[in-house]
Amino acid sequence: MTNNKCTLKFYISDTNILDMVVDLDKKFAKATFISHEKSASPIIPQKDRNYAGLERRLQIYMQSKKPLPDLIQEIELYGIHVDFHTNLNIDVVY
């Protein structure tokens, strides 16, 4: 990862449902776009729309205990595949 600030854009198929801005230096994350709460909640519930919650949720999705910076780097390099969210995609934007 070349930059410690990014936006994670969560998609179901081709529909952007949630954006989260992440600052890895400050260990800060927050939602900046939600298309519809009923679409976003199954992916990242409201209570997890912070740094620790995002890290925990991505650890579940990726079946890994790696820290958030490593998880984001893996998503950036390889994408994400979640068996129970087959249409979920995440773009990392700097």
Sequence and secondary structure as in RCSB ss.txt:
>XXXX:A:sequence
MTNNKCTLKFYISDTNILDMVVDLDKKFAKATFISHEKSASPIIPQKDRNYAGLERRLQIYMQSKKPLPDLIQEI
ELYGIHVDFHTNLNIDVVY
>XXXX:A:secstr
   SEEEEEEEETTEEEEEEEEETTTTEEEEEEES HHHHTTTS GGG SHHHHHHHHHHHHT    HHHHHHHH
HHH    TTSTTEEEEEE 
